[in-house]
C-alpha cells in the first residue's frame, strides 16, 4: 500500500496527514499522540474514525498540524483521518458518513467590525 495523503481543516487549524500500512502509531508534529494531546478527550476525538471502522492497529499515521488551538487541531486531524480511511477503502465511507466525520465544520470566528467593541457587541449606549 502506498502512502495516502489527505488534508483536514477546522476553524483556523490545518492538518496534513500521511497514512500507510503499519502497526497503529500516530505521530503529530514529530511527537507521539499522547504527548501532543495530553487530554484523553482529545485523543479519543482523534481516534474516533479509526474505532468506527475498527482499523485502530492497521495504519501508521503521521500528521503535520498548525494553527488554532488544541481542540480545533484534534478535529482537523479527525477529518483528515476519516478522508484517508475513505480513500483506503470505499466501504468505510458509509459508517464514517453516518457518524458525521466526513463533514467539514464551516463555523469560523466572526471578524471584529469597526465602530464596535467585538464582532456584534456595540459600545455601551448612554442616553444622557
C-alpha positions in Angstrom: 0.0 0.0 0.0 1.3 3.4 -0.9 1.2 6.5 1.3 -2.2 8.2 1.4 -2.1 11.9 1.9 -5.2 14.0 2.9 -6.0 17.3 4.5 -8.4 18.3 7.2 -9.4 21.8 8.4 -11.3 23.1 11.4 -11.6 26.9 12.3 -8.0 28.1 11.6 -6.3 24.7 12.1 -5.0 22.8 9.1 -3.9 19.1 9.4 -1.8 17.5 6.6 -1.9 13.7 7.1 0.2 10.8 5.6 -1.2 7.3 6.2 0.4 4.0 5.4 0.1 0.4 6.4 1.6 -0.2 9.8 1.0 -1.1 13.5 -1.2 1.8 14.6 1.4 4.5 15.5 0.0 8.1 15.4 2.6 10.9 15.3 1.6 14.6 15.5 4.2 17.2 14.6 7.0 14.7 15.3 5.7 13.8 18.7 3.6 10.9 20.0 -0.2 11.4 20.1 -0.2 11.1 23.9 2.4 13.7 24.4 1.0 16.2 21.9 -2.6 15.8 23.2 -2.3 15.2 27.0 -6.1 15.2 27.4 -7.8 11.8 27.0 -10.8 13.5 25.3 -8.7 15.0 22.5 -7.0 11.6 22.0 -10.5 10.0 21.7 -11.6 12.7 19.2 -8.5 11.9 17.0 -9.1 8.1 17.1 -12.9 8.2 16.6 -12.8 7.4 12.8 -10.4 4.5 13.4 -12.5 3.0 16.1 -15.7 3.4 14.0 -14.3 1.3 11.2 -12.3 -1.0 13.6 -8.9 -0.2 12.0 -7.0 1.1 15.1 -3.9 -1.0 14.6 -3.7 -1.3 10.8 -2.2 2.1 9.8 0.7 4.3 10.8 -0.3 7.9 10.7 1.9 11.0 10.5 0.3 14.4 10.9 1.6 17.9 10.5 -0.9 20.3 12.1 -0.7 24.1 12.6 -2.9 27.0 13.5 -5.7 27.3 16.0 -6.0 25.6 19.4 -5.8 22.0 20.6 -9.5 21.2 20.1 -9.5 22.7 16.6 -6.4 20.7 15.7 -7.8 17.5 17.1 -11.0 17.9 15.0 -8.9 18.8 11.9 -6.9 15.6 12.4 -10.2 13.6 12.8 -11.5 14.9 9.4 -8.1 14.1 7.7 -8.1 10.5 9.1 -11.7 10.0 8.0 -10.9 11.2 4.5 -7.8 8.9 4.4 -9.8 5.9 5.5 -12.3 6.5 2.7 -9.5 6.7 0.2 -8.0 3.4 1.5 -11.3 1.5 1.3 -14.6 2.8 -0.1 -16.6 0.6 2.2 -15.5 2.8 5.1 -17.5 5.8 3.7 -20.9 4.7 4.9 -20.1 4.3 8.7 -18.0 7.4 8.7 -20.6 9.5 6.9 -23.3 8.3 9.4 -21.2 9.5 12.3 -20.6 12.8 10.6 -16.8 12.5 10.4 -16.7 13.4 6.7 -18.4 16.8 7.1 -16.2 19.9 7.2 -17.4 22.1 10.0 -17.7 25.6 8.4 -18.0 27.6 11.6 -15.3 30.3 11.9 -14.8 33.2 14.3 -16.6 36.3 13.0 -14.4 39.2 12.4 -14.5 42.4 14.6 -16.2 45.3 12.9 -15.1 48.9 13.1 -17.2 51.1 15.4 -18.0 48.1 17.7 -16.3 46.5 20.7 -16.4 43.0 19.3 -18.0 41.4 16.2 -21.5 42.2 17.3 -21.2 43.9 20.7 -21.7 47.6 20.5 -20.2 50.1 22.9 -22.3 51.0 25.9 -25.1 53.4 25.0 -25.7 56.4 27.2 -28.9 58.2 26.7 -27.9 61.2 28.8 
